[in-house]
Amino acid sequence: MEKEFLSTTEAAKLLNISRVAVFKKIKSGDIKAERIGRNFVISKKDLPEILGTTLGEAKRNLIEKAVRKTIKDYGETLRLLGEE
């Protein structure tokens, strides 16, 4: 039977970082995790986002906001550069 969740130890091995680093990423919100008792578990469905192979909704929104600000601030310059 395929497991639905990873332990923090398994996530650390997969990401090639320490367990402490995994806990810091959970605390900062970089890794979504659920608390079960005294332990955290990480859903396997969140792995692509954690590994950086896909963009999550929050990161996608952050990128879109940055693009809109860049166009607002530098739109004319970008248009002129595009003509070259």
MOPE-V102392 format. One record per backbone hydrogen bond with DSSP energy under -1.0 kcal/mol. NH is the residue of the N-H (numbers start at 1). CO is the residue of the C=O. Records with the same first field share a line. If there is no record, write none. Layout:
NH->CO  CO
This chain:
6->42
11->7
12->8
13->9
14->10
15->11
17->12
22->18
23->19
24->20
25->21
26->22
27->23
28->24
30->25
31->25
34->41
36->39
39->36
41->34
42->6
44->4
46->43
47->44
50->46
51->47
53->48
54->48
60->56
61->57
62->58
63->59
64->60
65->61
66->62
67->63
68->64
69->65
70->66
71->67
72->68
73->69
74->70
75->71
78->74
79->75
80->76
81->77
82->78
